[in-house]
């Protein structure tokens, strides 16, 4: 998937696009683009005029009319090529995916018996086995076991990932490979509806629908086209009044130059390229609307763990109670953590052995390890000689100590509050139901995350951290990370309620999730990004899937969406500004002989009416291929305010759109004048 192409135009893709540029001349295809469809009609009319002028010069010479016809044909072909090259880049990605989606054998389980079948015969609800070396035949969820999976065929990343039953990392994708262990998988899709099948259809553009903004712009462009039909028709009586006969070639050329052919020819390519850029960021979008909406987002919900923080809390300090020796306390901390396989437990042992304590503790003979449970909210160790060490949540240990009739020091309660208010997680340690001290765990905030949130703030996006931590801890991390708001002690319904509240205020909201409990919120959000490693429910609920399982990818998606909107807006501005300049090229040249006062409007001092018309239509044609790289690559996005961005684009593309045609048409006129 991540076979990123460094060049916009590759030889095989250009050949394919050139072929499809002619195929798209079919009026049944081109009618979806009203602007270019009218240009094609004008081209057909010019073909008839050209044939007529072979024997009759009343509508101009054969060479002049043929040149106009040829330039108009190239205008349509260039527009078709822009769309075709964008589609070809997607089809190249689809071809690499097809190689992944090959027919593979599957070990089907029926009533406990194993049989070999082909992947195409698997149905939703079937169960199959996979062991080290097997290719996973189709999409599914692990219902038993744990395995290391090579997903490089899908994500392009060589590093293997862990997938296991019973969690939010249980989903597996057809075409990936099991590297170790053994898993039992339940099929979650019907044949032809797998993740890869959907990806191929989306990448090829077969299921791409125009977005609401794209449809609205198409209607606007069609409106402009209709207006200029009326404008050009009214020139006929004006020409008769001025005793200036206007040829059909002049009418059609003026019409084609005045309608917004530049954006009309590039509009579809811009939309396809937006989805393609998302794909190259390893994000599968279920619709172009999702990418477009990402560019207009107001609010972004992000999980704290794994997104803002590295995901594993680490022990950073031991706080013994007054009167308890530090080494005695650290030893108790280690004893309570020796059986703790969590990253937090391991970090306590590591801090004791290699950090503060420099203390190595051996497991006492005959010791019994007490594992953490949701009921006791503590873990520890018991020894045959009566030693009982516990480590756990503040209230769990306090209840245990008070129940045994021992005092609970006020200093410990103060320390717990201090640790929590500093964004840490306090764990209280006791020995034989007597408090020894507090272990401080801290979430490590990811490097550079503050700057990324600052970048989003400049884009006008509000960031919201979602966490299960208490409000004190949540506030500390939110302030340190630079998020605008937070939801503490969050439950699934809290996310949903927050999204609804924002939407009721007219805001567009995005969130990222990977678990079944995230599915309702993912479905409710305007942009829901599901992790590829997440559950099938999450992937079905969202309108985007992140193949890299990178929780910070939302930030990149927002930038891609804004770049898409900005590219469309700037090229529309450039196209309309172009029309102004072309108007001053053709109209004065047409009438300045019979109406000398119009010569003052012939700013470019063009050679003749014929050279003016030819120069304008030639410029109108060649500007489309010149802008194709910009349409595919996108206008560079910078996180500045909306008003500053508008001023910048109007200055560059508005003023530039007026200036460039004046220069281009004049240069072309100088060349054309040599041959007339």
Secondary structure, DSSP 8 states (H G I E B T S, - for coil): -----SSS--HHHHHHHHHHHHHTTSHHHHTTSHHHHHHHHHHHHHHHHHHHHTT--TT--HHHHHHHHHHHHHHHHHHHHHHHHHHHHHHHHHHHHHHHS---EEEEEETTEEEEEEGGG--TT-EEEEETT-B--S-EEEEEEEEEEE-HHHH---S-EEEETTSSS-EE-TT-EEEEEEEEEEE-S-TT-SHHHHHHHHHHTTT----HHHHHHHHHHHHHHHHHHHHHHHHHHHHHHTT----HHHHHHHHHHHS-HHHHHHHHHHHHHHHHHHHHTTEEES-HHHHHHHTT--EEEEETBTTTB-SS-EEEEEEE-TTS-HHHHHHHHHHTTTT--SHHHHHHHHHHHHSSS-------TT-EEE---TTT-EEEEE-TTS-EEEEE-HHHHHHHHHHTT----HHHHHHHHHHHHTTEEEEEEEETTEEEEEEEEE--B-TTHHHHHHHHHHTT-EEEEE-SS-HHHHHHHHHHHT-SEEE-S--HHHHHHHHHHHHHTT--EEEEE-SGGGHHHHHHSSEEEEETTS-HHHHHHSSEEETT--TTHHHHHHHHHHHHHHHHHHHHHHHHHHHHHHHHHHHHHHHTTTSGGGGGG-TT--S-HHHHHHHHHHHHHHHHHHHHHHHHH--------HHHHHHHHIIIIIIHHHHHHHHHHHHHHHHHHTT-
